[in-house]
């Protein structure tokens, strides 16, 4: 966990990123857990004949990475009521991709005595292209 988690983040503060390597093994394990065996995810022979040319990761894997990003940063403030909103899948993530989940604080409000942080969150691929984007709302707990 980054030390920034224990400071009062200002608008413009960056969330310490996480980096993940996508592999077919990760995709296959997610398929087992989710029971989503769509051949676009798990069958390389099928997927090579699609517009993607290869298998692609389930969207829920990206959402799990964004949840990990926010949990690492806000801890209990994320686990106890944090929300991802407006998630958009812009480009597929495929085996061999290295992705980086990132974000920053874009707004702060106080509601019922709690400081809420509004964050822009996103995932970039190894070329720096955004592949997933959205917003997150979490609590800052001192």
N, C-alpha and C positions, 0 to 999 in steps of 0.2 A: 504494500500500500504506500502511496506517495505521502510525503509529509504535508502536502497542500490540504489534505483531507482535514487536518486539525486546525486550520486557519479559517477565518471568516472570508469566504471567497467573494471577490468584487466582480462586478460586471466586467466582462472581458477576460476573467480568469480561465485558464485552460485546464481541462481535465487530463490527468496523466494517461496517456494512451496505452492500449494493449495491442500486441501484435500476435497474429495467429497464422499458422500455415494450414491451408486447406489441403486435405488428402482424400482420396477415394475411401480410405479406411474410416475417416471421420464421417463422411457422408453415409457410408454403409451402416455404421453404428447408430447414427441418427435414424436411419430407416428402420432399424430393428426396434429402437425405443419408441418411435412414433407410429410404427406399422405402416408407414408411407413408403411403399416399394414402387412408386412410379418409375417406369424404366428410364425416364429422363434423368433421374437421380442415380440409379444403381446399375444400369445396363450400358456399358460403354459402346457395344456394337449398335444398339438401338440409337443411342444419343449421337453417334457420329453422323447419322443421317438426318439430324434435326438442324434447325437454323443456328444452333449453338455450336454444333460440331463436336461436342464433348458432353459428359455429364455435368450437371450443375448442382450446387448445394441447395438444400431445402432453405426456404426463407427463414424458417424458425431458427436455424443455426445462427444467422445474422442477428436475430432478435436476442438470442442467448448471449452473443458477444456484447451487445449493447447493455444488457442487464449486468453482465460481469463488469463492464466498464464502470457503470454507475454504482454497483455494490462495492467495488474496490475503492471508489472515491468517497461515497457518502455513508457506507456501512449501514447501520441501523436506519438512518434517515432515508435510505432507498428501500431496504427490505420491508420496512413498516409503512408501506403506502406509496412508494415511488411509482410513477407511470410513464410509459412510453406512449407517444401519440403521433399520429400522422406519419407513420413509417411508410416510406416509399422505396421500392426496390428498383433501382435505376439501371443496373447492369448485373448480369449473373456472376456468381463466384464459382470457379471451377477448380478441380484438383490441380495443384501446382501453383495456385495463387497464394500470395502473401498479403494478408489484409491487416489494416490498422484501424481499430475503433478509436475515435477521437471525439472531442467536443469542447464546448466552452459555455460559460454563463452568459446569458443574454438578458436576463431580467431577475429581479428580486422583489418579493412582496412579503408582508407580514400578515398572516391570517390566524386569528385565534391565538395570538401570542407565539406562533411558530414562523420561522423564516423559511419561505419556500424559494427554491432556486429553479428558474426556468432555463433550460439548457438546449442548445442546438447540439445534436449528436449525429454522427455519421461514420461510415466505414469507407475507407479508401483502399484501392488495390495497389499492387506494387508499382504501378505507373502514376500513382497519385490521383487517379480518377475516382470520383465518388461513385460508389456502387449501391449504397443504402444511405438514406437520410431521414431525419425526423426530429422530434422534440422530446425532452424528458423534463418531468417535474419531480423534484425530490426535496426533502427537508434537510436543512443544515442543523445538526445537533452538535453542540459544543462538547 
